[in-house]
Amino acid sequence: MRATLSKLVSIGYALAFLAVFVVPAELALAQDGKAALPANATAKTYGTGWECDSGYRDTGGTCNAVALPANAYLTGSSFGSGWACQHGYKANQDACIALALPPNAYLSGSSGDSWSCERGYRQVAKTCEAIQVPANGYLAESSRGTGWTCNRGYQATADDCVAIAVPEKAYLTGNFIKRGWECERGYREADGVCNAIDIPSNGYLSDRSYGPGWECSRGFRSDRTKCVAVDVPENAHLDFSGHDWDCNQPYRKRELTCTSGD
């Protein structure tokens, strides 16, 4: 009985030793994290765990070097290949190949992996062809369309800039899509010429693009090609337009007169 009790006491002392010295040491190692670091890794500054050093990436718990091709640089991203091609190079599978620039082109794009044609040239397939500007024309801001615009006073016709024939009493406009000119004030276009607007007595020029081109003065009304006086009856006055009349209050219009009866 005493032997059994002695053994139990010995076991108790052994367990107490493990609890005090061995277990805290293992916890310390786990919390420190250094013992679990793979090669080419660094413990995270915050929290627990580790992360691969620059130029390496986690592959199943180990940090393997990123295979960096020539003319490439590390991106530091854990997504994708982990590298990108330098300016002037383009990714082609696992390599960076130099971008082939045709004559009269320059590198474009934020990454320098594409090209554009210089001013005066436009892209045709994989080349830059010169824009043919006709006489009396100049290069446009965009290479789209013809790539050129005619000088003032000329109009695009097929591949040429043709002088605009401006009739008398007309002036050039900026709208070269249509005829390129407009008649001066006081004139109207008819069959390619500008004819004077015939303004009747007691009339004046109108800025409207429709109608006869003139309006009657206040107190007159239009009667075909002339302005006739508005005949205002007794107890009436000219209305807001100035070309007709209304009865004074409390009179009511009855045909061509103003009456006080119902």
LINHU-V449834 format. One record per run of one state. SS is the DSSP state (h for helix, s for strand, l for the rest). FROM is the first residue (numbers start at 1). TO is the last residue. If there is no record, write none. Layout:
SS,FROM,TO ; SS,FROM,TO
This chain:
l,1,1 ; h,2,32 ; l,33,33 ; h,34,36 ; l,37,40 ; s,41,43 ; l,44,49 ; s,50,52 ; l,53,55 ; s,56,59 ; l,60,61 ; s,62,65 ; l,66,71 ; s,72,74 ; l,75,82 ; s,83,85 ; l,86,88 ; s,89,92 ; l,93,94 ; s,95,98 ; l,99,104 ; s,105,108 ; l,109,113 ; s,114,117 ; l,118,120 ; s,121,124 ; l,125,126 ; s,127,130 ; l,131,136 ; s,137,139 ; l,140,147 ; s,148,150 ; l,151,153 ; s,154,157 ; l,158,159 ; s,160,163 ; l,164,169 ; s,170,172 ; l,173,180 ; s,181,183 ; l,184,186 ; s,187,190 ; l,191,192 ; s,193,196 ; l,197,202 ; s,203,205 ; l,206,213 ; s,214,216 ; l,217,219 ; s,220,223 ; l,224,225 ; s,226,229 ; l,230,235 ; s,236,238 ; l,239,244 ; s,245,247 ; l,248,251 ; s,252,254 ; l,255,256 ; s,257,259 ; l,260,262
